[in-house]
């Protein structure tokens, strides 16, 4: 089982969201079996009355030899109006980064 640490900021914790995060983290094991740590931060950074609530999911995944971070850079399109879609989008992006072969280094 993947060790998952979930933190909620500005969002009430939900058993359904927690279960979704844990299930998606388990799916990552199909791509990489030696995940050492998975930290997930679910945040609602903006509270707009007219635009609704927005969610950001940040994932910090550690595997031997590298760390994969999603959702911390402004360049990441990681804000979504649907919390479940935001979780899915974040885990899909991490899965793509995890399954991509590391670039070969030139000497």
Secondary structure, DSSP 8 states (H G I E B T S, - for coil): ---EEEEEESS---HHHHHHHHHHHHHHTTT-S-EEEEEEEEE---EETTTEE-EEEEEEEEETTEEEEES-STTS--EESSHHHHHHHHHHHHHHHHHS-------
